[in-house]
């Protein structure tokens, strides 16, 4: 279907060209003459440039600048990654250097709540007049 559309479009454009040529030959004037003259000058300039440009040097220069840009971007991304890792490792070292309680040390046998409860019980028993052994509480 695409080929059919392209063939019909090219046949239509060719028929329009022939019709325009016949119309200009009969009337003796050009259709849209000023715009076509300007377009002819622009096309002549671009044709002159295209013929006289050193395409090898141009392609080499374009590829070199593109390669330099890619290398620059890769270096910048790698620098960002290194800085990120540096921050992470610095934070890790900071947490490792801070003083922490010794996790392997034995836990105290008496918790603060137990100590308070023992004092409370001793006071109550003293008030009641009973004597306790030191190791009971």
C-alpha positions as CSV (number, residue, x, y, z in Angstrom):
1,X,0.0,0.0,0.0
2,X,2.9,2.4,0.8
3,X,4.5,1.7,-2.6
4,X,1.2,2.5,-4.3
5,X,0.9,5.8,-2.5
6,X,4.4,6.8,-3.3
7,X,4.0,5.9,-7.0
8,X,0.8,7.9,-7.2
9,X,2.3,10.9,-5.5
10,X,5.3,10.9,-7.8
11,X,3.0,10.6,-10.9
12,X,0.9,13.5,-9.5
13,X,3.9,15.7,-9.0
14,X,5.2,14.9,-12.4
15,X,1.8,15.8,-14.0
16,X,1.7,19.1,-12.1
17,X,5.2,19.9,-13.3
18,X,4.2,19.2,-16.9
19,X,1.0,21.3,-16.5
20,X,2.9,24.2,-15.0
21,X,5.5,24.0,-17.9
22,X,2.7,24.1,-20.5
23,X,0.9,27.0,-18.7
24,X,4.1,29.0,-18.6
25,X,4.9,28.3,-22.3
26,X,1.4,29.4,-23.4
27,X,1.3,32.6,-21.3
28,X,5.0,33.5,-21.8
29,X,5.5,34.4,-18.1
30,X,6.7,32.5,-15.0
31,X,4.4,31.6,-12.2
32,X,5.6,33.1,-8.9
33,X,8.7,34.5,-10.7
34,X,10.1,36.6,-7.8
35,X,10.0,33.7,-5.3
36,X,11.4,31.2,-7.8
37,X,14.3,33.6,-8.6
38,X,15.1,34.0,-4.9
39,X,15.0,30.2,-4.5
40,X,17.3,29.7,-7.5
41,X,19.9,32.1,-5.9
42,X,19.7,30.3,-2.6
43,X,20.1,26.9,-4.2
44,X,23.1,28.2,-6.3
45,X,24.8,29.4,-3.1
46,X,24.3,26.0,-1.4
47,X,25.5,24.2,-4.4
48,X,28.7,26.3,-4.6
49,X,29.3,25.6,-0.9
50,X,28.7,21.9,-1.2
51,X,31.1,21.7,-4.1
52,X,33.9,23.6,-2.4
53,X,33.8,22.2,1.1
54,X,36.5,19.8,2.2
55,X,34.1,17.1,3.4
56,X,36.8,14.8,4.7
57,X,38.2,17.5,7.1
58,X,34.6,18.6,8.0
59,X,33.6,15.0,8.9
60,X,36.9,14.5,10.8
61,X,36.4,17.7,12.8
62,X,32.7,16.9,13.5
63,X,33.6,13.4,14.7
64,X,36.5,14.7,16.8
65,X,34.3,17.3,18.6
66,X,31.5,14.7,19.2
67,X,34.1,12.2,20.6
68,X,35.5,14.9,22.9
69,X,32.1,15.7,24.1
70,X,31.3,12.1,24.9
71,X,34.6,11.6,26.7
72,X,33.9,14.8,28.7
73,X,30.4,13.6,29.7
74,X,31.7,10.1,30.7
75,X,34.4,11.8,32.8
76,X,31.9,14.0,34.5
77,X,29.5,11.1,35.3
78,X,32.4,9.0,36.7
79,X,33.4,12.0,38.9
80,X,29.9,12.3,40.2
81,X,29.9,8.6,41.0
82,X,33.3,8.9,42.8
83,X,32.0,11.8,44.9
84,X,28.8,9.9,45.8
85,X,30.9,6.9,46.9
86,X,33.2,9.2,48.9
87,X,30.3,10.7,50.8
88,X,28.9,7.3,51.5
89,X,32.2,6.0,52.8
90,X,32.8,9.1,54.8
91,X,29.5,8.7,56.6
92,X,30.3,5.0,57.2
93,X,33.7,5.9,58.7
94,X,32.1,8.6,60.9
95,X,29.6,6.1,62.3
96,X,32.3,3.6,62.9
97,X,34.5,6.1,64.8
98,X,31.7,7.3,67.1
99,X,31.8,5.9,70.7
100,X,29.3,3.2,71.2
101,X,28.7,1.0,74.3
102,X,30.4,-2.3,74.2
103,X,27.9,-4.7,72.8
104,X,29.8,-7.7,74.1
105,X,30.0,-6.5,77.7
106,X,27.8,-8.3,80.2
107,X,24.6,-6.6,80.9
108,X,24.1,-5.3,84.5
109,X,22.3,-7.7,86.7
110,X,20.1,-5.0,88.1
111,X,18.1,-2.7,85.9
112,X,17.2,0.8,87.2
113,X,13.6,-0.3,87.7
114,X,14.7,-3.2,89.8
115,X,16.9,-1.0,92.0
116,X,14.0,1.4,92.6
117,X,11.7,-1.5,93.5
118,X,14.3,-2.9,95.9
119,X,14.7,0.5,97.7
120,X,10.9,0.8,97.9
121,X,10.5,-2.7,99.4
122,X,13.4,-2.1,101.9
123,X,11.8,1.1,103.1
124,X,8.4,-0.6,103.5
125,X,9.9,-3.5,105.4
126,X,12.0,-1.1,107.6
127,X,8.7,0.7,108.4
128,X,7.2,-2.6,109.3
129,X,10.1,-3.5,111.4
130,X,11.4,-6.5,109.6
131,X,15.1,-7.0,109.0
132,X,16.4,-8.3,105.6
133,X,19.5,-9.9,104.4
134,X,21.6,-7.8,102.0
135,X,21.4,-10.3,99.1
136,X,17.7,-10.7,99.2
137,X,16.9,-7.6,97.2
